[in-house]
Amino acid sequence: MVEAVLIDLFSLPANLQNNIQDLLCNMLGTIEECSSVTAPLVYVMCCQTQRSERNGEQESLLPALRDFQALKKSLEVVCALTTAAALYTIKQRLDEKDLSIIKFILPAFRRNLMKVYIDHLFTTVYQFEFEDLQMASNCNNILIAEPQTEGQTLPTQDVELITNEIQMYLQSLPNLKGELTILRSSLIPDDIFLHGFTTRTGGISYIPTLSSCNLFSSSKRRDPQAVVKENLRRLAIAAGFNPETFHRVKTDHGNAVYIMGKTEPDSYDGIVTNQKGITIAAPGADCIPVLFADPVRKACGAAHSGWKGTLLGVSMATVNAMVSEYGCNVKDILVVLGPSVGPCCYKLPQESAKEFHKIDPKCVRLFDSASPYIDLRRATRILLETGGILPENIQDDSVTDQDQNITFCTACHPDKFYSHFRDGTNFGTQIGFISIKD
């Protein structure tokens, strides 16, 4: 069932611009009379020209719309300078109300163009259906037509123009929730490596559980790739790396490791490189983002270690890749465990808890309960030490530093970090990143 209607009057022919009020009223009258659309909310996109700013076009339209009893309490006119700005503003309204099923009424010539905007500003969480708005030249005869046959795709240059418009608009938005903050480890030498762990502040993501520096987009979340790309751009400026040479692991909660420069697997939770200027990263929103640095052989790695990856040994798999590919000595490798859910909060079913109990009984608290508490970090440390990493070369602040300058519990600090465990399915993601300086 349609939850909202978007009406695109943004790019009307010149002979209709002066009669936009009549156009809108005629169209809404047709909608209401035919009952072709029953939705609680209607949003109208208009171009905000200098003239419309002076005359207060949005305000002048609304009185005429109050005659439509079915729509008067649920209609909003959104005027903006660009299509990207108008559509993103409407997206915010939809997200505030958790709406996902949208009917889009628009001129036929705008359909393929609008689909490009939607591909960049929305994810597959949203479902769009399109209906063509056919306009007579005298503006007195507005018909809603059934969807037409798909036209040809837009030329590449038009897609690039739209992409640039979206990027420029997103870049103009202010930081939310304060300035961008990066946590750094004193264990990793900063004369050789650039590294850090992000927090949730300083980006443009506005949905509460994603706000504000979310660094991951998926088909199940409402933050589109364009917003994540802008958050990454701001991080890159603050941290000092090139976002064009940034590589994030393609998580599968396994133990596969990608060796930069070789064939890239379809999915992997570890990544290593000895190439300068390449920034590699692992995400975490409860799972541990683990960073690896060998200052002797000048190689580095990053791993995403959730409970499955921990049991499968993804951290040692990353270490072993550095040893086999770059000739690293395991005793030279430094390992930092980033912000992740702590044993204070994290629970697993009894069957999974048994596997952690086998690593070390101290990895499990309240073992006899249906959902014991699990210490992912302790299990990771034990597996690393068993594999030859020196205990003094592992930073886990929950053990070594009561001030906890890096290894915070993500679930316990909603002001600093995202947490799947705490926030549910539409959660944000922070990352740990590292590169070898030029």
Steps between C-alpha positions, in 0.01 A plus 500: 500500500633843400617695806591830333464679166770717340388744228781642288424850370866596511577534132179615333504658153537879506138562394380315811726659759278804553193280544649251744221557750229414245704204382536358846137555594371338180725200552406453865136536408536219250676284758233558764206466263622176348631366830792363301734567789420440863797594714544676832767741375556696178819692423526744209844589358534853359792704372591786732586785265581852610145593406352221712716604795372859480137402461508219751381242251469223755273710719287619205433144386381359828176704543373379165569143603293514817186438295607140450361333810688173451834675459492821701656350813758294323647713221830685503656711225881473489676776306874476437765626261586153366325168455755337730422746779124459462509121484741468794276728708202278419707191587556649846125542543441140394767372738358699791176305454668170404323490160630283217232437236485803270294594193683749279286713264714690252523617139594214268817678384626510863457131578838359396676803641322462835596134520866604502435733794316223681781249437744738667290639784297194604565131569290193424325548834274735302253380236406742222222477245474758223201667341531746212365852523379610156466876458296690244659820377219722631546363853127444541493134414716282722480125457664226705610230261591140558876431504650511154749267340850554629703739286864490420750540781648844557823593321813459712559875513151556643558238769829671586326836530245352740773328702695826527187689603435247779862510616504880508179511700615241754833678538311819589326338797632574852657245732255344742561408865824698523837480333650186352707310759768237435644274772866405459724244666838585650612143422510559122791730402358809328821572310439187293123443507190714472217338693197554718157388618200715419218602731145594405539880489581741217307359205170582328293188572185621676298187589542460879656153497728600209588853608736635408823353355363168381753330272307207356200471269297187437172393346350466849580853620370846410836673452586502126848451360522870402467606865753241616738620227467858628564386858811317376615810313480703821685228691772491235552876529521480879727195504717591202445210259379480141140368481566384143751240630283381790410130527259357756461128564196332345372335814368146505568420870762252386881479501593568136777758447557717192860565402501842335629470145373146450158381382235641729262243652125558488502534879767515769536622858875568497715712271878560489735719299858624479416770245548857611207740481237224494255532790338176613217476749273269696152593626355442842175575676556243779736272308866583561685710240857369541806683362839337437833680442853372443740796525796279401372364169266799455183304443155534649163333522142542616241243603133488589457257789148419611419193704505270197820652362663479844425129527624448143827678584479800266757698701767231478410444136585867441828463693589188301435684174744775604760237592464295180462791256737762639746299708383652828622356829200425719681652798526837321129531424302749709126444547238748620144398589257780423164602648274194529228354718636399838437199725284732708233500228551228241307173521485191280289184513637214710618296198718786369621582850639148532749572220634804686513299823732255320740787419503609865230460767561864595365603158150409624305638794187331637581195289203299627246761389307479171694802362838538669711817476792472257841672500595526130812698580644249745441220250672705228800575724540135598488384139754767398736414785467128421601587144817676616400867540671640809256602777667842526436552127123475541302807605170427670415792726232306683793310655802730483359851541227594742452828313407299188616739230418258216340169600168632626185292521293618206169405664580699816588825321212611273647852481824369348426180309249306295378164625295236322434332834358825640341669195347218296507433127530861374832552677801710405860385463838636605832377361862441586739609223874486437749583222874521449617858462680607184 
